[in-house]
């Protein structure tokens, strides 16, 4: 009897020891938080400067003597470059150490900022945005890979929410920063400010905290596949842009044939390149991105929603700031401030959304969040022709809160359903779709506003303001449709997941 009691006590002691060991293993290491902050700050600065530029569009149009459809390329080409760099992230993650990639991102961010400071021609500004886009395209998936590889399993949702917070705070404060700086300083001062932040905060923290937990591999880069995915992304975004130029020219009674032909050619090149990429990836021994996991329809439905929602989420910043200035007649500072409440408060709810995911699973936190989010553009459409700055900010607040609660959980839930060895590939595809969605959203909504403004007179006239308000109502209707399709995709995915269980 005594031996039996001794055995039971020993078993209980061993169980407690295992529980204590598991508790230690589930703690979030301090160096992991430091690595997330260091790498995430680079992505933060890239997105910050991208959203800063959107509120400066009217000023940049006057400085460089370009129209709305042209000036938006400052944002679109940045997002497009980020999207084109994202497919490389799987190869880079397997081939190079995290610290090497981090240093490359730092160099590109500083070089791009210096080019923005000293560049005084519109093409040079576009080159600077390309350099910055490559840097952000390396930094953003690097942060996500560090979280997915090194965080405790029970804390993945929470830390993905923190990663989302690092990225989504930038759009929150970007327009406000842009409006505030441009009201007292030249707009290039923004890039003078970010260089010390990169060199004095991001760089030393990253060098101290970034660790390598998995060995590198002798992965090979397939240049043909990379070229095809870049052509696909560029072709599809150019199609949206040139189709809008053609429609706007037709409405104004100008020549629409050339941009129309260019739009059709861009669409053919984009779709053809995308199909070639999928075909060659399937046949290649060492593909740029392994796509076999996309045969799972549940994961594919998550991916569709994850691509459609940034069209609305990132495009909203452009629509709000330009609608406020060109329709409601506000200055740049107030236009940027209108985005701040919804984007900033919503951004801080991203970790809460991840915590809800860890606690309740995917269905209620994700669907509840986007049912709330869709109310924002619905209200904006209803009041589109009698908006005030206060209602514009308030209805965007509703969307921003719901969007940030649910968005990062879509990627988290999808990646949990694929094999760990394919995690870098899934991360690359999801982040590519995120950036492509943002580029497509900016191109799409700027095109819609350009079409509405076509033939409406000069900027500032009553007819031009009314035309911009009409274009705003069109964009809100498109936003509602995109969010509704995304919700339907997620509902179908959750039903498949429930049947499997």
C-alpha positions, 0 to 999 in steps of 0.5 A: 500500500505504501509503495502504491502511495509512493508511486502515485505521489511520484506520478503527481510530482512528474505531472506537475513538473510537466505542467510547469515545463509546458507553462515555461514553454508557452511563455513569450520570449522577450527576444521574440517581442524585440524581433517583432518590434524591430522587423515590424517597425520597418514594415510600419515605416513603409506603410506609414509613408505610403498612407502619408502620401495619399493625403498629399495627393492634391498637393503633389498633383499641383507640384508635379503637374499631374492628374488624379489617375497619374499621381495615384501611382506613387501609392500603387507602384509601392504596393505593387512592388511590395506584392511582387516582392512577397512571392520571394519571401518563401525562397528568401526565408529558406535560403537566408538567415533572418538577420541577413534579410533584416539588414537588407530591409534596413538598407533598402528603407534608408536608400529609398528615403534618401531618394525621396528627399533628394528627388525632384522629378516625378519619375525619380519619386516613383523609383524611390517608392519602388526601392522602399517597396522592395524593403517592405516586401522583405520585412513584412513576411519576415516578421510573420515568419518569425511569429509563426516559427518561434511563438508558443502555439497557444499564443499564435493568434495573439502574436499574429494580432500584435504583428497586425497591430504593428502594420495597421497602426501605420495607416491609422496615423499616416494621413494625420502625420501627412496632413500635420507635417505638410501644414508646417513643413515641406512634405519631404521632411517626413522621410528625413524623420524616419531615417533616424528611427530606422538607424537608432531604434530598428537596427540595434533592436533587430541585431540584438533580438533576431534569432535563427531557430531553423536551418537554412536550405539550398533553395534555388530561385526560379527566375522564370516563375518570378518574372511570370508572377511580377508580370501577372501582378503588374498586368492586372493592376495596369488593367484596372488603371487603364480601363479607368483612364479609357472610361474617363476619356470616353465620358469626357469625349476624348480618345479612349481607344489607346488606353482601352487597347492597353487595358485589354492587353494588360488583362491578357498578359496578367491572366496568362502570366498567372496561369503560367506561374501556376502551371510551371510551379506544379511541374517544377522540382524546386518551385518559387512557391509551393502551391499544392496546399491550395488544393484544399478548398477551405484554405482557398476560400480563406485566401479569396477573402484575404485578398478582397478585404484589403481592397476595401481596407487599404483603399478606404484611406485613399477614398476618405482623405480625397473625398474630404478634400475634393468634395467636402473642401477640408484641408489636408490636416483635417482630411488625415485626422478623419481617418485617425479615430477608426484606423487607430482604435481599430488597429489596437483591437487587432490583438484583442481579435487574436485573443478572441480567436485563441479562446473561442475559435475562428467562426464567431470572432471572424464573422461577427467582426465583418458583419460589424465592418460591413455596416460602415460602407452601408451607412456611408452609401446611404448618406453619401450625398450629404456627408459631413466630416463627422459622419465620414469619420464616424462611419469609417470608425465602425468599419475600422473596428470590425476590420481589425478585429477579424482580418488577421484571424483569417490568415491565422486560421488558414495557415493552421490548416496546412502542413508546417513545412508549407508555412513559408509558402502560405505566408508568401501567398497570403502576404502577396494577396494582401499587398495586391489587394491594396494596390488594386484597391487604390487603383480601382477607387482612384479610377472610379473617382476619376471617371466621376470627376471627368468633365466636371470642371476645375477642382474646387468648383461646385460641379467638381465637388458634386461629381466627387461625391457621386464617385464616393457613392460608387466606391461605397457600393463596390466596398459593400459588394466586396465585403459581402462576397468575403463573408460568403467565402468565409461562411462556406469555409467554416462549413467545410471545416465543421464537416471535417471535424 
